[in-house]
Amino acid sequence: MSAILTVLAAADGSAVVEEHLDHAANLEGLEEEQHGEHVEPVAFGFIGPFAWVSLAMLVFISILLWKGVPKLIAGGLDKKIAEIKSQLDEAKKLRGEAEALRNEYADKIANAEKDAAAMLEHARHEADAIVAKAEVDSKAMVERRKKMAEDKIAGAERAAIDELRQKAARASATAAAAIIAEKHDAGADSSLVDRTISAL
């Protein structure tokens, strides 16, 4: 019985129950001090200590029920359960958001790796295209320079040949004039003039 009173005292903290506990402890102490038989005190000739404790418990429990303590305890427990459930729901929500964020960043990393690979491949293609164009351009430039050099050489050759021809023509004319001057006299000139006139 004292264990039940102790539990109720711990649950409610009622002064009445504590007083009954102290009284019960005092009675137990008195019983231990007495070595012989003792007479239990009774009230009204038939109400003993056990009946008083039972009556006090009945009154205490009635007061608790009248004040609605079980409902308050149940309400407090329900409120606590609701808070815990809310916290669990919030934790589940946060976990879902964290997993979604993790998946999003994993997708971003995968896309970034794909983009980097694509950019690298594009850069390689552009570099190959630039090298190929540079090779084609350099070959075309070499061909143009070669043709220009050949044209310059051919022009120089033609100019040299023309100059040689002019020099040869002048030399031939000079030599012919000298030969004619030596071989023709005034009589040859007059006969030449006569032949020209007669031809006309």
C-alpha positions, 0 to 999 in steps of 0.5 A: 500500500505504501508503494501505491501511495508513493507512486501517487505522491510522485505523480501528483505531489499532493500534501495529503498523500505525503502526510499519510506516508509520513504517518504510515512510516511512523506507525511502522517505526512504532511497530518495530520498536514494540517487541510484544503484542500491541493493540491497533488503534480504532476509531468509532470502535470499528475503523482501523488504520487500514480502513483510514488509509483506504478511505483517504485513498478513495477520497484522494482518487475521487478528488483527482477524478473530480478535478479531471487530472486523468484528462489533463494527464491524457491531454498532456500525453496527447500533446507530447505525442502530437509534438513528437509526431510533428518533429518526426514529420519535420525530420522526414520532410527535411530528410526528403529535401536533403535527398532531393538536394543531394540528387540535384547536386549529383545530377549537376555534377554529372551534367558538368562532367558531360559538359566538360567532356563535350567542351574538351571534344569541341576544343579538340575539333576546333584545334584540329580544324585550325591546324588543318586550315593553317596547313592548307593556308601555308601550302596555298601561301607557299604556292602563291609565293612560288608562282610569284617567284616563278613569274618574277624569274620569267619576267626577268628572263623576258626582260633580259632577252628583250634587252639582249635583242635590242642590243643585238638589233642595235649592234646589227644596225650599227654593223649594217650601217658601217658595212653599207657605208663602206661598200656603197659609194655615190654611184651605187646610191644613184643606181639604187635611187633609180631602181626605186623610182622605176619601181614606182 
